[in-house]
């Protein structure tokens, strides 16, 4: 492991242990590209995220409370001039290539489909012509609910934007002048929707929003940030006091957005679109925002199904009641008072979104029994992860007891679950030259 990598990672705000772990991933990427371990090739840290609150709200224009974690994707790249993007998973040594073409064929269900979606859109929207050698290594397990897919999309974008000098392209910078607009655009790259003047494409097959991209690009170290969506707007940032931290449990049940799970995930998005249609064109703002229609006073017609009424109640509670109240209590230093609100959010996910599994339910229950002030499953659901807010002083003993209890209750997940502690981390960053 190169001490220079550790220094560069400490420079963006990672803790000593997180920087040491990330340094090993970057050294692996450098080796994959045939560079020296302390190479000065362009490199990017792209973290995963915790959705503290905001369950299935972003694609309806609702609110979310977010932060990043100290795990993520580690990206290194160098330009190439032959019109090819050559990718290397530095951990498995699996290579793959994508032509720099707006017609690059999709490969649904394969990891290469994420960079393909990025390449197709950037060729068409930004006119890129230069490819790149991109090596990546991730400390985010796939389908863990920590937003590994969106982190990968962002990492591929950052490498290709650098190779094609998009930061010096006036038209591109005018179209996406801040990280907020870039987050919205990359959400559209992933879900295939149009963004501003940029037309729709096939995306990766899921109908999500831009919550993950916003968290990864716009969060602040040591802070929890409240956003709303359609369009992306930053509303408030509150510090998480240094004596508190997140424990994260990856349940061992993969929250995979493929096959049946993808259908259930997309069904929730389509339900939100049905609500927008049922509430009518209350606002002609170019966005299909459910929250803006609610704020305008629109009401569901009497003919709406009970399921739509329940979904509207969940969305309204999460965006207009739970998230603003939790943010206000955190801003006032009343951390111990957020537990009942977070519990309500998780209960609505379980009973209305119907996206919880026995493993995530028991992880939330056991976290509260062990003394967490609040705990909730997060992400798309149907598996994935749970966060618990705990005092730093109790982190080691809490984590050990939490994991031991999960292993006992759900022994079949013992080899696939993982537990770690993280403070809110920095957003995606290009590392300073070594």
GIZITA-V646405 format. One record per helix or strand of 3 or more residues. SS is the DSSP state (helix for helix, strand for strand). FROM is the first residue (numbers start at 1). TO is the last residue. If there is no record, write none. Layout:
BEGIN
ss/from/to
SS/FROM/TO
SS/FROM/TO
END
This chain:
BEGIN
ss/from/to
helix/3/11
helix/16/32
strand/42/53
helix/58/60
strand/63/80
strand/84/89
strand/94/99
helix/112/126
strand/131/138
helix/148/163
helix/166/168
helix/170/175
helix/179/191
helix/211/218
strand/223/228
strand/233/239
strand/244/250
helix/259/279
helix/290/295
helix/306/331
helix/335/337
helix/339/353
helix/358/369
strand/374/378
strand/385/391
helix/392/409
helix/411/413
strand/418/422
END
